[in-house]
Amino acid sequence: MNKTRLEAFSDGVLAIIITIMVLEIKAPEDDSFESLQHLIPVFLSYVLSFIYVGIYWNNHHHMLQVVKKVNGSILWGNLFLLFWLSLIPFATSWIGEHHFSAVPMSIYGFVLLMCAVAYNILQNKIIKLEGNDSMLHKAVKDDLKGKISTLAYVVAIPLAFVSPWISGLLYIAIALLWIVPDSRIEKQLN
């Protein structure tokens, strides 16, 4: 199967996810600067989630650049990833509205963990189809950033009940780890 439909569909879903997130930021009733104060947590949660969705879009794009073909298993793996990414607006809204409290922060972390797991599943399905000699396998075989991220999510989820702020800092650290596009695939392309 050609990969262009998968790319186009994924890009459309990610655009909708970002749109839904920004629509959750409601304009205040009042016209003063003070009325914006209660939106600070909502805006901060939006910024973090926008960065995460951007990271997934960027890495998904890079990954698909080296893919030659897709099959049904890859399509389902991609849908599984999109399912978890589509829950980011819900988790973002919840942490913003409840000022980064414990339960919403743990759920946010769980959604991020599942996005990472789903991305890894998709990556593995592609490698299974294309083989160990594929550019993707050569690029990601030693996935230290992925392992660090997964471990950090696993630690951050229960830590939210000790200190939501520590969980939040871990989520920010993971985003910072990934904000620079993954150059491993670009190196394989060159």
CNS distance restraints for C-alpha pairs under 8 A (distance, minus, plus):
assign (resid   1 and name CA) (resid  69 and name CA) 5.72 0.50 0.50
assign (resid   1 and name CA) (resid  70 and name CA) 5.29 0.50 0.50
assign (resid   1 and name CA) (resid  71 and name CA) 6.01 0.50 0.50
assign (resid   2 and name CA) (resid  68 and name CA) 7.99 0.50 0.50
assign (resid   2 and name CA) (resid  69 and name CA) 5.72 0.50 0.50
assign (resid   2 and name CA) (resid  70 and name CA) 6.42 0.50 0.50
assign (resid   3 and name CA) (resid   7 and name CA) 6.33 0.50 0.50
assign (resid   3 and name CA) (resid  64 and name CA) 7.80 0.50 0.50
assign (resid   3 and name CA) (resid  67 and name CA) 7.76 0.50 0.50
assign (resid   3 and name CA) (resid  68 and name CA) 7.51 0.50 0.50
assign (resid   3 and name CA) (resid  69 and name CA) 5.92 0.50 0.50
assign (resid   3 and name CA) (resid  70 and name CA) 5.86 0.50 0.50
assign (resid   4 and name CA) (resid   8 and name CA) 6.07 0.50 0.50
assign (resid   5 and name CA) (resid   9 and name CA) 5.97 0.50 0.50
assign (resid   6 and name CA) (resid  10 and name CA) 6.02 0.50 0.50
assign (resid   6 and name CA) (resid  75 and name CA) 7.07 0.50 0.50
assign (resid   6 and name CA) (resid  78 and name CA) 7.93 0.50 0.50
assign (resid   7 and name CA) (resid  11 and name CA) 6.05 0.50 0.50
assign (resid   7 and name CA) (resid  61 and name CA) 7.67 0.50 0.50
assign (resid   7 and name CA) (resid  64 and name CA) 7.61 0.50 0.50
assign (resid   8 and name CA) (resid  12 and name CA) 6.20 0.50 0.50
assign (resid   9 and name CA) (resid  13 and name CA) 6.25 0.50 0.50
assign (resid  10 and name CA) (resid  14 and name CA) 6.16 0.50 0.50
assign (resid  10 and name CA) (resid  78 and name CA) 7.93 0.50 0.50
assign (resid  10 and name CA) (resid  82 and name CA) 7.24 0.50 0.50
assign (resid  11 and name CA) (resid  15 and name CA) 6.16 0.50 0.50
assign (resid  11 and name CA) (resid  57 and name CA) 7.38 0.50 0.50
assign (resid  12 and name CA) (resid  16 and name CA) 6.28 0.50 0.50
assign (resid  13 and name CA) (resid  17 and name CA) 6.19 0.50 0.50
assign (resid  13 and name CA) (resid  82 and name CA) 7.27 0.50 0.50
assign (resid  13 and name CA) (resid  86 and name CA) 7.86 0.50 0.50
assign (resid  14 and name CA) (resid  18 and name CA) 6.37 0.50 0.50
assign (resid  14 and name CA) (resid  53 and name CA) 7.14 0.50 0.50
assign (resid  14 and name CA) (resid  57 and name CA) 7.08 0.50 0.50
assign (resid  14 and name CA) (resid  82 and name CA) 7.85 0.50 0.50
assign (resid  14 and name CA) (resid  85 and name CA) 7.84 0.50 0.50
assign (resid  14 and name CA) (resid  86 and name CA) 7.86 0.50 0.50
assign (resid  15 and name CA) (resid  19 and name CA) 6.23 0.50 0.50
assign (resid  16 and name CA) (resid  20 and name CA) 6.07 0.50 0.50
assign (resid  17 and name CA) (resid  21 and name CA) 6.28 0.50 0.50
assign (resid  17 and name CA) (resid  85 and name CA) 7.68 0.50 0.50
assign (resid  17 and name CA) (resid  86 and name CA) 5.96 0.50 0.50
assign (resid  17 and name CA) (resid  88 and name CA) 7.69 0.50 0.50
assign (resid  17 and name CA) (resid  89 and name CA) 6.60 0.50 0.50
assign (resid  18 and name CA) (resid  22 and name CA) 6.35 0.50 0.50
assign (resid  18 and name CA) (resid  50 and name CA) 6.64 0.50 0.50
assign (resid  18 and name CA) (resid  53 and name CA) 7.46 0.50 0.50
assign (resid  18 and name CA) (resid  89 and name CA) 7.72 0.50 0.50
assign (resid  19 and name CA) (resid  23 and name CA) 6.20 0.50 0.50
assign (resid  20 and name CA) (resid  24 and name CA) 6.50 0.50 0.50
assign (resid  20 and name CA) (resid  89 and name CA) 6.47 0.50 0.50
assign (resid  21 and name CA) (resid  25 and name CA) 7.36 0.50 0.50
assign (resid  21 and name CA) (resid  46 and name CA) 6.63 0.50 0.50
assign (resid  21 and name CA) (resid  89 and name CA) 4.97 0.50 0.50
assign (resid  21 and name CA) (resid  92 and name CA) 7.38 0.50 0.50
assign (resid  21 and name CA) (resid  93 and name CA) 7.44 0.50 0.50
assign (resid  22 and name CA) (resid  46 and name CA) 7.12 0.50 0.50
assign (resid  24 and name CA) (resid  93 and name CA) 6.60 0.50 0.50
assign (resid  25 and name CA) (resid  39 and name CA) 7.62 0.50 0.50
assign (resid  25 and name CA) (resid  42 and name CA) 6.71 0.50 0.50
assign (resid  25 and name CA) (resid  43 and name CA) 7.16 0.50 0.50
assign (resid  28 and name CA) (resid  35 and name CA) 6.10 0.50 0.50
assign (resid  28 and name CA) (resid  36 and name CA) 6.70 0.50 0.50
assign (resid  29 and name CA) (resid  35 and name CA) 7.74 0.50 0.50
assign (resid  30 and name CA) (resid  35 and name CA) 5.94 0.50 0.50
assign (resid  31 and name CA) (resid  35 and name CA) 6.93 0.50 0.50
assign (resid  32 and name CA) (resid  36 and name CA) 7.29 0.50 0.50
assign (resid  33 and name CA) (resid  37 and name CA) 7.32 0.50 0.50
assign (resid  35 and name CA) (resid  39 and name CA) 7.94 0.50 0.50
assign (resid  36 and name CA) (resid  40 and name CA) 6.97 0.50 0.50
assign (resid  38 and name CA) (resid  42 and name CA) 7.85 0.50 0.50
assign (resid  39 and name CA) (resid  43 and name CA) 5.94 0.50 0.50
assign (resid  40 and name CA) (resid  44 and name CA) 6.06 0.50 0.50
assign (resid  41 and name CA) (resid  45 and name CA) 6.08 0.50 0.50
assign (resid  41 and name CA) (resid  95 and name CA) 7.86 0.50 0.50
assign (resid  41 and name CA) (resid  96 and name CA) 4.83 0.50 0.50
assign (resid  41 and name CA) (resid  97 and name CA) 7.09 0.50 0.50
assign (resid  41 and name CA) (resid  99 and name CA) 5.66 0.50 0.50
assign (resid  41 and name CA) (resid 100 and name CA) 7.53 0.50 0.50
assign (resid  42 and name CA) (resid  46 and name CA) 6.21 0.50 0.50
assign (resid  42 and name CA) (resid  92 and name CA) 7.85 0.50 0.50
assign (resid  42 and name CA) (resid  93 and name CA) 6.85 0.50 0.50
assign (resid  42 and name CA) (resid  95 and name CA) 7.57 0.50 0.50
assign (resid  42 and name CA) (resid  96 and name CA) 3.90 0.50 0.50
assign (resid  42 and name CA) (resid  97 and name CA) 6.06 0.50 0.50
assign (resid  42 and name CA) (resid  99 and name CA) 7.73 0.50 0.50
assign (resid  43 and name CA) (resid  47 and name CA) 6.21 0.50 0.50
assign (resid  43 and name CA) (resid  96 and name CA) 7.28 0.50 0.50
assign (resid  44 and name CA) (resid  48 and name CA) 6.32 0.50 0.50
assign (resid  44 and name CA) (resid  96 and name CA) 7.36 0.50 0.50
assign (resid  45 and name CA) (resid  49 and name CA) 6.14 0.50 0.50
assign (resid  45 and name CA) (resid  92 and name CA) 5.63 0.50 0.50
assign (resid  45 and name CA) (resid  93 and name CA) 7.44 0.50 0.50
assign (resid  45 and name CA) (resid  95 and name CA) 6.73 0.50 0.50
assign (resid  45 and name CA) (resid  96 and name CA) 5.42 0.50 0.50
assign (resid  46 and name CA) (resid  50 and name CA) 5.84 0.50 0.50
assign (resid  46 and name CA) (resid  92 and name CA) 6.32 0.50 0.50
assign (resid  46 and name CA) (resid  93 and name CA) 7.84 0.50 0.50
assign (resid  46 and name CA) (resid  96 and name CA) 7.78 0.50 0.50
assign (resid  47 and name CA) (resid  51 and name CA) 6.21 0.50 0.50
assign (resid  48 and name CA) (resid  52 and name CA) 6.35 0.50 0.50
assign (resid  48 and name CA) (resid 172 and name CA) 7.19 0.50 0.50
assign (resid  48 and name CA) (resid 175 and name CA) 7.86 0.50 0.50
assign (resid  49 and name CA) (resid  53 and name CA) 6.11 0.50 0.50
assign (resid  49 and name CA) (resid  88 and name CA) 6.96 0.50 0.50
assign (resid  49 and name CA) (resid  89 and name CA) 7.78 0.50 0.50
assign (resid  49 and name CA) (resid  92 and name CA) 6.53 0.50 0.50
assign (resid  50 and name CA) (resid  54 and name CA) 6.01 0.50 0.50
assign (resid  51 and name CA) (resid  55 and name CA) 6.08 0.50 0.50
assign (resid  51 and name CA) (resid 175 and name CA) 7.13 0.50 0.50
assign (resid  51 and name CA) (resid 179 and name CA) 7.54 0.50 0.50
assign (resid  52 and name CA) (resid  56 and name CA) 6.30 0.50 0.50
assign (resid  52 and name CA) (resid 175 and name CA) 6.37 0.50 0.50
assign (resid  53 and name CA) (resid  57 and name CA) 6.07 0.50 0.50
assign (resid  53 and name CA) (resid  85 and name CA) 7.41 0.50 0.50
assign (resid  54 and name CA) (resid  58 and name CA) 6.00 0.50 0.50
assign (resid  55 and name CA) (resid  59 and name CA) 6.06 0.50 0.50
assign (resid  55 and name CA) (resid 175 and name CA) 7.82 0.50 0.50
assign (resid  55 and name CA) (resid 178 and name CA) 6.65 0.50 0.50
assign (resid  55 and name CA) (resid 179 and name CA) 6.16 0.50 0.50
assign (resid  55 and name CA) (resid 181 and name CA) 7.48 0.50 0.50
assign (resid  56 and name CA) (resid  60 and name CA) 5.74 0.50 0.50
assign (resid  57 and name CA) (resid  61 and name CA) 6.03 0.50 0.50
assign (resid  58 and name CA) (resid  62 and name CA) 6.28 0.50 0.50
assign (resid  58 and name CA) (resid 181 and name CA) 6.88 0.50 0.50
assign (resid  59 and name CA) (resid  63 and name CA) 5.98 0.50 0.50
assign (resid  59 and name CA) (resid 181 and name CA) 6.82 0.50 0.50
assign (resid  59 and name CA) (resid 182 and name CA) 6.78 0.50 0.50
assign (resid  60 and name CA) (resid  64 and name CA) 6.16 0.50 0.50
assign (resid  61 and name CA) (resid  65 and name CA) 6.31 0.50 0.50
assign (resid  62 and name CA) (resid  66 and name CA) 7.24 0.50 0.50
assign (resid  62 and name CA) (resid 185 and name CA) 6.59 0.50 0.50
assign (resid  62 and name CA) (resid 186 and name CA) 7.46 0.50 0.50
assign (resid  63 and name CA) (resid  67 and name CA) 6.88 0.50 0.50
assign (resid  63 and name CA) (resid 123 and name CA) 7.84 0.50 0.50
assign (resid  63 and name CA) (resid 136 and name CA) 6.96 0.50 0.50
assign (resid  63 and name CA) (resid 185 and name CA) 6.93 0.50 0.50
assign (resid  66 and name CA) (resid 135 and name CA) 6.24 0.50 0.50
assign (resid  66 and name CA) (resid 136 and name CA) 6.29 0.50 0.50
assign (resid  66 and name CA) (resid 185 and name CA) 7.56 0.50 0.50
assign (resid  66 and name CA) (resid 189 and name CA) 7.21 0.50 0.50
assign (resid  67 and name CA) (resid 126 and name CA) 7.37 0.50 0.50
assign (resid  67 and name CA) (resid 130 and name CA) 7.86 0.50 0.50
assign (resid  67 and name CA) (resid 136 and name CA) 7.44 0.50 0.50
assign (resid  68 and name CA) (resid 130 and name CA) 7.84 0.50 0.50
assign (resid  70 and name CA) (resid  74 and name CA) 5.89 0.50 0.50
assign (resid  70 and name CA) (resid  75 and name CA) 7.13 0.50 0.50
assign (resid  70 and name CA) (resid 126 and name CA) 7.33 0.50 0.50
assign (resid  70 and name CA) (resid 129 and name CA) 7.79 0.50 0.50
assign (resid  71 and name CA) (resid  75 and name CA) 6.37 0.50 0.50
assign (resid  71 and name CA) (resid 129 and name CA) 7.92 0.50 0.50
assign (resid  72 and name CA) (resid  76 and name CA) 6.25 0.50 0.50
assign (resid  73 and name CA) (resid  77 and name CA) 6.10 0.50 0.50
assign (resid  73 and name CA) (resid 125 and name CA) 6.83 0.50 0.50
assign (resid  74 and name CA) (resid  78 and name CA) 6.00 0.50 0.50
assign (resid  74 and name CA) (resid 122 and name CA) 6.25 0.50 0.50
assign (resid  74 and name CA) (resid 125 and name CA) 5.79 0.50 0.50
assign (resid  74 and name CA) (resid 126 and name CA) 6.34 0.50 0.50
assign (resid  75 and name CA) (resid  79 and name CA) 6.24 0.50 0.50
assign (resid  76 and name CA) (resid  80 and name CA) 6.14 0.50 0.50
assign (resid  77 and name CA) (resid  81 and name CA) 6.39 0.50 0.50
assign (resid  77 and name CA) (resid 118 and name CA) 7.11 0.50 0.50
assign (resid  77 and name CA) (resid 121 and name CA) 6.49 0.50 0.50
assign (resid  77 and name CA) (resid 122 and name CA) 4.82 0.50 0.50
assign (resid  77 and name CA) (resid 125 and name CA) 7.21 0.50 0.50
assign (resid  78 and name CA) (resid  82 and name CA) 6.21 0.50 0.50
assign (resid  78 and name CA) (resid 118 and name CA) 7.94 0.50 0.50
assign (resid  78 and name CA) (resid 119 and name CA) 7.84 0.50 0.50
assign (resid  78 and name CA) (resid 122 and name CA) 5.95 0.50 0.50
assign (resid  79 and name CA) (resid  83 and name CA) 6.01 0.50 0.50
assign (resid  80 and name CA) (resid  84 and name CA) 6.61 0.50 0.50
assign (resid  80 and name CA) (resid 118 and name CA) 6.16 0.50 0.50
assign (resid  81 and name CA) (resid  85 and name CA) 6.21 0.50 0.50
assign (resid  81 and name CA) (resid 115 and name CA) 5.98 0.50 0.50
assign (resid  81 and name CA) (resid 118 and name CA) 4.77 0.50 0.50
assign (resid  81 and name CA) (resid 119 and name CA) 5.80 0.50 0.50
assign (resid  81 and name CA) (resid 122 and name CA) 7.40 0.50 0.50
assign (resid  82 and name CA) (resid  86 and name CA) 5.89 0.50 0.50
assign (resid  83 and name CA) (resid  87 and name CA) 6.82 0.50 0.50
assign (resid  84 and name CA) (resid  88 and name CA) 7.16 0.50 0.50
assign (resid  84 and name CA) (resid 111 and name CA) 6.37 0.50 0.50
assign (resid  84 and name CA) (resid 112 and name CA) 7.91 0.50 0.50
assign (resid  84 and name CA) (resid 114 and name CA) 6.33 0.50 0.50
assign (resid  84 and name CA) (resid 115 and name CA) 5.31 0.50 0.50
assign (resid  84 and name CA) (resid 118 and name CA) 7.53 0.50 0.50
assign (resid  85 and name CA) (resid 111 and name CA) 7.73 0.50 0.50
assign (resid  85 and name CA) (resid 115 and name CA) 6.03 0.50 0.50
assign (resid  87 and name CA) (resid  91 and name CA) 6.42 0.50 0.50
assign (resid  87 and name CA) (resid 111 and name CA) 6.83 0.50 0.50
assign (resid  88 and name CA) (resid  92 and name CA) 5.83 0.50 0.50
assign (resid  88 and name CA) (resid 108 and name CA) 7.44 0.50 0.50
assign (resid  88 and name CA) (resid 111 and name CA) 6.74 0.50 0.50
assign (resid  88 and name CA) (resid 112 and name CA) 7.69 0.50 0.50
assign (resid  89 and name CA) (resid  93 and name CA) 6.03 0.50 0.50
assign (resid  90 and name CA) (resid  94 and name CA) 6.23 0.50 0.50
assign (resid  91 and name CA) (resid  95 and name CA) 6.25 0.50 0.50
assign (resid  91 and name CA) (resid 104 and name CA) 6.84 0.50 0.50
assign (resid  91 and name CA) (resid 107 and name CA) 6.72 0.50 0.50
assign (resid  91 and name CA) (resid 108 and name CA) 5.03 0.50 0.50
assign (resid  91 and name CA) (resid 111 and name CA) 7.42 0.50 0.50
assign (resid  92 and name CA) (resid  96 and name CA) 6.13 0.50 0.50
assign (resid  92 and name CA) (resid 108 and name CA) 7.02 0.50 0.50
assign (resid  93 and name CA) (resid  97 and name CA) 5.96 0.50 0.50
assign (resid  94 and name CA) (resid  98 and name CA) 6.07 0.50 0.50
assign (resid  94 and name CA) (resid 104 and name CA) 5.84 0.50 0.50
assign (resid  95 and name CA) (resid  99 and name CA) 5.83 0.50 0.50
assign (resid  95 and name CA) (resid 100 and name CA) 4.64 0.50 0.50
assign (resid  95 and name CA) (resid 101 and name CA) 6.70 0.50 0.50
assign (resid  95 and name CA) (resid 104 and name CA) 5.15 0.50 0.50
assign (resid  95 and name CA) (resid 105 and name CA) 6.00 0.50 0.50
assign (resid  95 and name CA) (resid 108 and name CA) 7.35 0.50 0.50
assign (resid  96 and name CA) (resid 100 and name CA) 6.20 0.50 0.50
assign (resid  98 and name CA) (resid 104 and name CA) 7.45 0.50 0.50
assign (resid 100 and name CA) (resid 104 and name CA) 6.67 0.50 0.50
assign (resid 100 and name CA) (resid 105 and name CA) 5.83 0.50 0.50
assign (resid 100 and name CA) (resid 164 and name CA) 6.39 0.50 0.50
assign (resid 100 and name CA) (resid 165 and name CA) 7.52 0.50 0.50
assign (resid 100 and name CA) (resid 168 and name CA) 7.90 0.50 0.50
assign (resid 101 and name CA) (resid 105 and name CA) 6.04 0.50 0.50
assign (resid 101 and name CA) (resid 160 and name CA) 7.87 0.50 0.50
assign (resid 101 and name CA) (resid 164 and name CA) 6.02 0.50 0.50
assign (resid 102 and name CA) (resid 106 and name CA) 6.13 0.50 0.50
assign (resid 102 and name CA) (resid 160 and name CA) 4.96 0.50 0.50
assign (resid 102 and name CA) (resid 161 and name CA) 5.08 0.50 0.50
assign (resid 102 and name CA) (resid 162 and name CA) 7.89 0.50 0.50
assign (resid 102 and name CA) (resid 163 and name CA) 7.26 0.50 0.50
assign (resid 102 and name CA) (resid 164 and name CA) 5.26 0.50 0.50
assign (resid 103 and name CA) (resid 107 and name CA) 6.21 0.50 0.50
assign (resid 103 and name CA) (resid 160 and name CA) 7.22 0.50 0.50
assign (resid 103 and name CA) (resid 161 and name CA) 7.22 0.50 0.50
assign (resid 104 and name CA) (resid 108 and name CA) 5.99 0.50 0.50
assign (resid 105 and name CA) (resid 109 and name CA) 6.18 0.50 0.50
assign (resid 105 and name CA) (resid 157 and name CA) 7.36 0.50 0.50
assign (resid 105 and name CA) (resid 160 and name CA) 5.96 0.50 0.50
assign (resid 105 and name CA) (resid 164 and name CA) 6.23 0.50 0.50
assign (resid 105 and name CA) (resid 167 and name CA) 7.16 0.50 0.50
assign (resid 105 and name CA) (resid 168 and name CA) 7.36 0.50 0.50
assign (resid 106 and name CA) (resid 110 and name CA) 6.18 0.50 0.50
assign (resid 106 and name CA) (resid 156 and name CA) 7.37 0.50 0.50
assign (resid 106 and name CA) (resid 157 and name CA) 4.52 0.50 0.50
assign (resid 106 and name CA) (resid 158 and name CA) 6.62 0.50 0.50
assign (resid 106 and name CA) (resid 159 and name CA) 7.90 0.50 0.50
assign (resid 106 and name CA) (resid 160 and name CA) 5.46 0.50 0.50
assign (resid 106 and name CA) (resid 161 and name CA) 7.58 0.50 0.50
assign (resid 106 and name CA) (resid 164 and name CA) 7.98 0.50 0.50
assign (resid 106 and name CA) (resid 167 and name CA) 7.89 0.50 0.50
assign (resid 107 and name CA) (resid 111 and name CA) 6.18 0.50 0.50
assign (resid 107 and name CA) (resid 157 and name CA) 7.37 0.50 0.50
assign (resid 108 and name CA) (resid 112 and name CA) 6.29 0.50 0.50
assign (resid 109 and name CA) (resid 113 and name CA) 5.99 0.50 0.50
assign (resid 109 and name CA) (resid 153 and name CA) 5.99 0.50 0.50
assign (resid 109 and name CA) (resid 156 and name CA) 6.74 0.50 0.50
assign (resid 109 and name CA) (resid 157 and name CA) 5.41 0.50 0.50
assign (resid 109 and name CA) (resid 167 and name CA) 7.94 0.50 0.50
assign (resid 109 and name CA) (resid 171 and name CA) 7.45 0.50 0.50
assign (resid 110 and name CA) (resid 114 and name CA) 6.12 0.50 0.50
assign (resid 110 and name CA) (resid 153 and name CA) 7.34 0.50 0.50
assign (resid 110 and name CA) (resid 157 and name CA) 6.49 0.50 0.50
assign (resid 111 and name CA) (resid 115 and name CA) 6.18 0.50 0.50
assign (resid 112 and name CA) (resid 116 and name CA) 6.32 0.50 0.50
assign (resid 112 and name CA) (resid 153 and name CA) 7.31 0.50 0.50
assign (resid 113 and name CA) (resid 117 and name CA) 6.22 0.50 0.50
assign (resid 113 and name CA) (resid 150 and name CA) 6.34 0.50 0.50
assign (resid 113 and name CA) (resid 153 and name CA) 5.65 0.50 0.50
assign (resid 113 and name CA) (resid 154 and name CA) 7.25 0.50 0.50
assign (resid 114 and name CA) (resid 118 and name CA) 5.91 0.50 0.50
assign (resid 115 and name CA) (resid 119 and name CA) 6.04 0.50 0.50
assign (resid 116 and name CA) (resid 120 and name CA) 6.18 0.50 0.50
assign (resid 116 and name CA) (resid 146 and name CA) 7.75 0.50 0.50
assign (resid 116 and name CA) (resid 149 and name CA) 7.99 0.50 0.50
assign (resid 116 and name CA) (resid 150 and name CA) 6.86 0.50 0.50
assign (resid 117 and name CA) (resid 121 and name CA) 6.20 0.50 0.50
assign (resid 117 and name CA) (resid 150 and name CA) 7.79 0.50 0.50
assign (resid 118 and name CA) (resid 122 and name CA) 6.21 0.50 0.50
assign (resid 119 and name CA) (resid 123 and name CA) 6.13 0.50 0.50
assign (resid 120 and name CA) (resid 124 and name CA) 6.10 0.50 0.50
assign (resid 121 and name CA) (resid 125 and name CA) 6.16 0.50 0.50
assign (resid 122 and name CA) (resid 126 and name CA) 6.30 0.50 0.50
assign (resid 123 and name CA) (resid 127 and name CA) 6.28 0.50 0.50
assign (resid 124 and name CA) (resid 128 and name CA) 6.01 0.50 0.50
assign (resid 125 and name CA) (resid 129 and name CA) 6.34 0.50 0.50
assign (resid 126 and name CA) (resid 130 and name CA) 6.10 0.50 0.50
assign (resid 127 and name CA) (resid 131 and name CA) 5.28 0.50 0.50
assign (resid 127 and name CA) (resid 132 and name CA) 6.50 0.50 0.50
assign (resid 127 and name CA) (resid 134 and name CA) 6.90 0.50 0.50
assign (resid 127 and name CA) (resid 136 and name CA) 6.65 0.50 0.50
assign (resid 127 and name CA) (resid 137 and name CA) 5.88 0.50 0.50
assign (resid 128 and name CA) (resid 132 and name CA) 7.57 0.50 0.50
assign (resid 130 and name CA) (resid 134 and name CA) 5.70 0.50 0.50
assign (resid 131 and name CA) (resid 137 and name CA) 7.47 0.50 0.50
assign (resid 132 and name CA) (resid 137 and name CA) 5.57 0.50 0.50
assign (resid 132 and name CA) (resid 138 and name CA) 7.29 0.50 0.50
assign (resid 133 and name CA) (resid 137 and name CA) 6.69 0.50 0.50
assign (resid 133 and name CA) (resid 138 and name CA) 6.85 0.50 0.50
assign (resid 134 and name CA) (resid 138 and name CA) 6.39 0.50 0.50
assign (resid 135 and name CA) (resid 139 and name CA) 6.08 0.50 0.50
assign (resid 135 and name CA) (resid 185 and name CA) 7.44 0.50 0.50
assign (resid 135 and name CA) (resid 188 and name CA) 5.95 0.50 0.50
assign (resid 135 and name CA) (resid 189 and name CA) 7.62 0.50 0.50
assign (resid 136 and name CA) (resid 140 and name CA) 6.17 0.50 0.50
assign (resid 136 and name CA) (resid 185 and name CA) 6.71 0.50 0.50
assign (resid 136 and name CA) (resid 188 and name CA) 7.87 0.50 0.50
assign (resid 137 and name CA) (resid 141 and name CA) 5.46 0.50 0.50
assign (resid 138 and name CA) (resid 188 and name CA) 7.51 0.50 0.50
assign (resid 139 and name CA) (resid 184 and name CA) 5.04 0.50 0.50
assign (resid 139 and name CA) (resid 185 and name CA) 5.28 0.50 0.50
assign (resid 139 and name CA) (resid 187 and name CA) 7.76 0.50 0.50
assign (resid 139 and name CA) (resid 188 and name CA) 6.30 0.50 0.50
assign (resid 140 and name CA) (resid 184 and name CA) 6.94 0.50 0.50
assign (resid 140 and name CA) (resid 185 and name CA) 7.68 0.50 0.50
assign (resid 143 and name CA) (resid 147 and name CA) 6.38 0.50 0.50
assign (resid 144 and name CA) (resid 148 and name CA) 6.10 0.50 0.50
assign (resid 145 and name CA) (resid 149 and name CA) 6.04 0.50 0.50
assign (resid 145 and name CA) (resid 177 and name CA) 7.44 0.50 0.50
assign (resid 145 and name CA) (resid 178 and name CA) 7.84 0.50 0.50
assign (resid 146 and name CA) (resid 150 and name CA) 6.17 0.50 0.50
assign (resid 147 and name CA) (resid 151 and name CA) 6.17 0.50 0.50
assign (resid 148 and name CA) (resid 152 and name CA) 6.05 0.50 0.50
assign (resid 149 and name CA) (resid 153 and name CA) 6.22 0.50 0.50
assign (resid 149 and name CA) (resid 174 and name CA) 5.91 0.50 0.50
assign (resid 150 and name CA) (resid 154 and name CA) 6.26 0.50 0.50
assign (resid 151 and name CA) (resid 155 and name CA) 6.24 0.50 0.50
assign (resid 152 and name CA) (resid 156 and name CA) 5.92 0.50 0.50
assign (resid 152 and name CA) (resid 170 and name CA) 6.66 0.50 0.50
assign (resid 152 and name CA) (resid 171 and name CA) 7.99 0.50 0.50
assign (resid 152 and name CA) (resid 174 and name CA) 7.53 0.50 0.50
assign (resid 153 and name CA) (resid 157 and name CA) 6.11 0.50 0.50
assign (resid 153 and name CA) (resid 170 and name CA) 7.62 0.50 0.50
assign (resid 153 and name CA) (resid 171 and name CA) 7.39 0.50 0.50
assign (resid 154 and name CA) (resid 158 and name CA) 7.52 0.50 0.50
assign (resid 155 and name CA) (resid 159 and name CA) 6.28 0.50 0.50
assign (resid 156 and name CA) (resid 160 and name CA) 6.16 0.50 0.50
assign (resid 156 and name CA) (resid 166 and name CA) 7.44 0.50 0.50
assign (resid 156 and name CA) (resid 167 and name CA) 4.64 0.50 0.50
assign (resid 156 and name CA) (resid 168 and name CA) 7.90 0.50 0.50
assign (resid 156 and name CA) (resid 170 and name CA) 6.43 0.50 0.50
assign (resid 156 and name CA) (resid 171 and name CA) 7.63 0.50 0.50
assign (resid 157 and name CA) (resid 161 and name CA) 7.93 0.50 0.50
assign (resid 157 and name CA) (resid 167 and name CA) 6.86 0.50 0.50
assign (resid 158 and name CA) (resid 162 and name CA) 7.40 0.50 0.50
assign (resid 159 and name CA) (resid 163 and name CA) 5.97 0.50 0.50
assign (resid 159 and name CA) (resid 164 and name CA) 6.89 0.50 0.50
assign (resid 159 and name CA) (resid 166 and name CA) 7.03 0.50 0.50
assign (resid 159 and name CA) (resid 167 and name CA) 5.92 0.50 0.50
assign (resid 160 and name CA) (resid 164 and name CA) 4.10 0.50 0.50
assign (resid 160 and name CA) (resid 165 and name CA) 7.35 0.50 0.50
assign (resid 160 and name CA) (resid 166 and name CA) 7.07 0.50 0.50
assign (resid 160 and name CA) (resid 167 and name CA) 5.25 0.50 0.50
assign (resid 163 and name CA) (resid 167 and name CA) 6.69 0.50 0.50
assign (resid 164 and name CA) (resid 168 and name CA) 6.09 0.50 0.50
assign (resid 165 and name CA) (resid 169 and name CA) 6.12 0.50 0.50
assign (resid 166 and name CA) (resid 170 and name CA) 6.27 0.50 0.50
assign (resid 167 and name CA) (resid 171 and name CA) 6.27 0.50 0.50
assign (resid 168 and name CA) (resid 172 and name CA) 6.19 0.50 0.50
assign (resid 169 and name CA) (resid 173 and name CA) 6.01 0.50 0.50
assign (resid 170 and name CA) (resid 174 and name CA) 6.14 0.50 0.50
assign (resid 171 and name CA) (resid 175 and name CA) 6.28 0.50 0.50
assign (resid 172 and name CA) (resid 176 and name CA) 6.15 0.50 0.50
assign (resid 173 and name CA) (resid 177 and name CA) 6.12 0.50 0.50
assign (resid 174 and name CA) (resid 178 and name CA) 6.46 0.50 0.50
assign (resid 175 and name CA) (resid 179 and name CA) 5.80 0.50 0.50
assign (resid 176 and name CA) (resid 180 and name CA) 7.57 0.50 0.50
assign (resid 178 and name CA) (resid 182 and name CA) 7.16 0.50 0.50
assign (resid 182 and name CA) (resid 186 and name CA) 7.65 0.50 0.50
assign (resid 183 and name CA) (resid 187 and name CA) 6.08 0.50 0.50
assign (resid 184 and name CA) (resid 188 and name CA) 6.53 0.50 0.50
assign (resid 185 and name CA) (resid 189 and name CA) 6.32 0.50 0.50
assign (resid 186 and name CA) (resid 190 and name CA) 6.28 0.50 0.50
